[in-house]
């Protein structure tokens, strides 16, 4: 079945109100409309890649009834260190615990994304992993960073694209994946599913 490809008149539906995801899609001039999914993120255990992909699909499906003539993208980002999975901090104490756990070590940032076609079928689903090494953080640095308010609403309690960049010694893999959306992989999936005819899109 052929579906209308994404265009200014038929924008991609992003099942998220994340400022970071929206900023990344704007950066590449992809027409989209953001809609909150209201899906609880801390309800799945097990393999982190499977969890991220499952939550991404659930977010996409949550908004499909309202936008059943559109391509829909859901995504979920989690941080994994050892056997522990880190979501978004609930409070200052939670953020502090996460940053103490991450300091001086390498961790994984996994973003699962799911693309639904206008019929509501899964067209593409992937989980992308980036390795991030954080410098050793002194207690005063952790306290000062939390005081900026930036850790809240961020998986792992930091933002690589913000003040939190001072903590990141190195990364291996997609930078935008750590920000919140693996742009290269998403565009490749949109093209593979024929949600886009070509990219960059003609003006």
C-alpha positions, 0 to 999 in steps of 0.5 A: 500500500502506498501512503502519502510521504512526509511533506509540509502538508503532511508532516511527521507526527512526533509522539513527544513534546521533548524540546531536544527531539523537536530541536533535532528535527528542526535542525534538519528541516524535517516537517513535523508536528509534536504531540505528547504521548502521556506514556509512563516510561518507568514500567518495563524491565528487561533488556534495555534495547527491547525496553526502549523500542517497546516504549517507543512503539507504545508512545507512537500508538498512543497518538495514532487514533488522533492522527491515523492518516500520518506517519508517526515517530515514537522514541525513548532514551535510557542510560545504562551503566552495568546492570542498572538502567537510569531514566529521568531523575525524580528529585535532587537526591535521585539526580545526585545518585545518578551522577555519582554512579556515572562519574569517571565511568563509561555508560551506554545511551540507548534510544529506541525509535518506532515508525508507524505508517498511516495505517498504524503498522510498524514500518521501522523500529530500531535501538541505537547505542552510543558509548559515553565516558564521563570525567570524574566529578567532584562533589561540588561539581555535582552539587553545582550542576544539579543547582542549574536545574538542567539534570531534570527531565534528562535520562541519566541526569545530564544534557550533553548539548547543554552545561553537562557537556563539561562532564563528557570526556568522549563518546563513541557513536551518534552524538544526536542519539545522546541528545535524544534522537539518532537523526542519521538512523531516523532519516535512513528509516524514513527513506527505507519505509518510503515515508520520505521520497528523498532527503534533504527535502526540496524547498 
